[in-house]
Amino acid sequence: MIRPTTPDDSAALIALTVAAGMLSANETEALSKVLADYFGGNIDEGHVWVTDEEEAEPCGVAYYAPDMMADRTWHLYMIAVRPDYQRRGRGAALLRHVENALRASGQRLLLVETSGLPSYEHAQAFYAKCGYEKEARIRDFYATGDDKVVFRKALNAD
Ligand SMILES: CC(C)(COP(=O)(O)OP(=O)(O)OC[C@H]1O[C@@H](n2cnc3c(N)ncnc32)[C@H](O)[C@@H]1OP(=O)(O)O)[C@@H](O)C(=O)NCCC(=O)NCCS
């Protein structure tokens, strides 16, 4: 079941991002702060966290927010599925949920960014399978030799 994230999810979601390889155990403080700010109402308007839950346990998470400089353009800042639940269609369902929520309020474009390193080929394959087009590559963005790859989906095109 995909539902709004609650403060009670925070510890499980932080553990999930570590288990999914998005953060190392000593990089979780920033995410704790982002979640605390979100629940404290201390963030820009429009940011949304959603949790996918199975047997009362979070098994997936997505975080998206509008671009402040553009007309109805949104960024997917995070999507992760707990490793023991991956490759069962949950990530695709989570992404569809985000897209449908945005479409329902007339939003226009969703962008996702990932690394061009071979270790992120799974993420690129996932976005391509979910109907995203590779739009741009910013060479050496994350570090020398680590490019940023931007994918896009027009929300009113399908
Ligand atoms: C990316 C991620 C969210 C995908 O979630 P998921 O639930 O495993 O994805 P799904 O089962 O919905 O996969 C849908 C399709 O995407 C593609 N895909 C997903 N994972 C893939 C992988 N590891 N390798 C290649 N293709 C993959 C496949 O085409 C898959 O369809 P199939 O299983 O019928 O072949 C998940 O792998 C994850 O949490 N990874 C770690 C965090 C991460 O990298 N997030 C993105 C950062 S930019």
The ligand as an SDF file (V2000), in Angstrom:
LIG
                    3D

 48 50  0  0  0  0  0  0  0  0999 V2000
   15.8220    1.3880   -8.7810 C   0  0  0  0  0  0  0  0  0  0  0  0
   14.8280    0.6540   -7.8590 C   0  0  0  0  0  0  0  0  0  0  0  0
   13.9850    1.6790   -7.1040 C   0  0  0  0  0  0  0  0  0  0  0  0
   13.8920   -0.2250   -8.7150 C   0  0  0  0  0  0  0  0  0  0  0  0
   12.9100   -0.8090   -7.8600 O   0  0  0  0  0  0  0  0  0  0  0  0
   12.3050   -2.2570   -8.1440 P   0  0  0  0  0  0  0  0  0  0  0  0
   11.1080   -2.4450   -7.3010 O   0  0  0  0  0  0  0  0  0  0  0  0
   13.3720   -3.2790   -8.0150 O   0  0  0  0  0  0  0  0  0  0  0  0
   11.9140   -2.1270   -9.6890 O   0  0  0  0  0  0  0  0  0  0  0  0
   10.7790   -2.9220  -10.4860 P   0  0  0  0  0  0  0  0  0  0  0  0
   10.6650   -4.3150   -9.9840 O   0  0  0  0  0  0  0  0  0  0  0  0
    9.5340   -2.1030  -10.4820 O   0  0  0  0  0  0  0  0  0  0  0  0
   11.4310   -2.9180  -11.9390 O   0  0  0  0  0  0  0  0  0  0  0  0
   10.7700   -2.4500  -13.0950 C   0  0  0  0  0  0  0  0  0  0  0  0
   11.6970   -2.6530  -14.2680 C   0  0  0  0  0  0  0  0  0  0  0  0
   12.8740   -1.8320  -14.1530 O   0  0  0  0  0  0  0  0  0  0  0  0
   14.0170   -2.5440  -14.6480 C   0  0  0  0  0  0  0  0  0  0  0  0
   14.9360   -2.8380  -13.5380 N   0  0  0  0  0  0  0  0  0  0  0  0
   14.6730   -2.7310  -12.2230 C   0  0  0  0  0  0  0  0  0  0  0  0
   15.7570   -3.0900  -11.4970 N   0  0  0  0  0  0  0  0  0  0  0  0
   16.7110   -3.4340  -12.3860 C   0  0  0  0  0  0  0  0  0  0  0  0
   18.0480   -3.9180  -12.2660 C   0  0  0  0  0  0  0  0  0  0  0  0
   18.6290   -4.1000  -11.0800 N   0  0  0  0  0  0  0  0  0  0  0  0
   18.7570   -4.1830  -13.3930 N   0  0  0  0  0  0  0  0  0  0  0  0
   18.2000   -4.0000  -14.6180 C   0  0  0  0  0  0  0  0  0  0  0  0
   16.9230   -3.5590  -14.8040 N   0  0  0  0  0  0  0  0  0  0  0  0
   16.1930   -3.2780  -13.7000 C   0  0  0  0  0  0  0  0  0  0  0  0
   13.4880   -3.8490  -15.2230 C   0  0  0  0  0  0  0  0  0  0  0  0
   13.1830   -3.6470  -16.5860 O   0  0  0  0  0  0  0  0  0  0  0  0
   12.2450   -4.0580  -14.3870 C   0  0  0  0  0  0  0  0  0  0  0  0
   11.2910   -4.8610  -15.0410 O   0  0  0  0  0  0  0  0  0  0  0  0
   11.4430   -6.4940  -14.9650 P   0  0  0  0  0  0  0  0  0  0  0  0
   11.7310   -6.8530  -13.5450 O   0  0  0  0  0  0  0  0  0  0  0  0
   10.0970   -6.9350  -15.4530 O   0  0  0  0  0  0  0  0  0  0  0  0
   12.5750   -6.8230  -15.8830 O   0  0  0  0  0  0  0  0  0  0  0  0
   15.5660   -0.2970   -6.8770 C   0  0  0  0  0  0  0  0  0  0  0  0
   16.4500   -1.1120   -7.6230 O   0  0  0  0  0  0  0  0  0  0  0  0
   16.3570    0.4280   -5.8110 C   0  0  0  0  0  0  0  0  0  0  0  0
   15.8070    0.8170   -4.7840 O   0  0  0  0  0  0  0  0  0  0  0  0
   17.6600    0.5670   -6.0360 N   0  0  0  0  0  0  0  0  0  0  0  0
   18.5210    1.2110   -5.0650 C   0  0  0  0  0  0  0  0  0  0  0  0
   18.2410    2.6970   -4.9970 C   0  0  0  0  0  0  0  0  0  0  0  0
   18.4240    3.3730   -6.3440 C   0  0  0  0  0  0  0  0  0  0  0  0
   19.3450    3.0700   -7.0910 O   0  0  0  0  0  0  0  0  0  0  0  0
   17.5120    4.3280   -6.6350 N   0  0  0  0  0  0  0  0  0  0  0  0
   17.5960    5.1120   -7.8340 C   0  0  0  0  0  0  0  0  0  0  0  0
   18.6960    6.0660   -7.6290 C   0  0  0  0  0  0  0  0  0  0  0  0
   18.8600    7.1960   -8.9190 S   0  0  0  0  0  0  0  0  0  0  0  0
  1  2  1  0
  2  3  1  0
  2  4  1  0
  2 36  1  0
  4  5  1  0
  5  6  1  0
  6  7  2  0
  6  8  1  0
  6  9  1  0
  9 10  1  0
 10 11  2  0
 10 12  1  0
 10 13  1  0
 13 14  1  0
 14 15  1  0
 15 16  1  0
 15 30  1  0
 16 17  1  0
 17 18  1  0
 17 28  1  0
 18 19  1  0
 18 27  1  0
 19 20  2  0
 20 21  1  0
 21 22  1  0
 21 27  2  0
 22 23  1  0
 22 24  2  0
 24 25  1  0
 25 26  2  0
 26 27  1  0
 28 29  1  0
 28 30  1  0
 30 31  1  0
 31 32  1  0
 32 33  2  0
 32 34  1  0
 32 35  1  0
 36 37  1  0
 36 38  1  0
 38 39  2  0
 38 40  1  0
 40 41  1  0
 41 42  1  0
 42 43  1  0
 43 44  2  0
 43 45  1  0
 45 46  1  0
 46 47  1  0
 47 48  1  0
M  END
$$$$
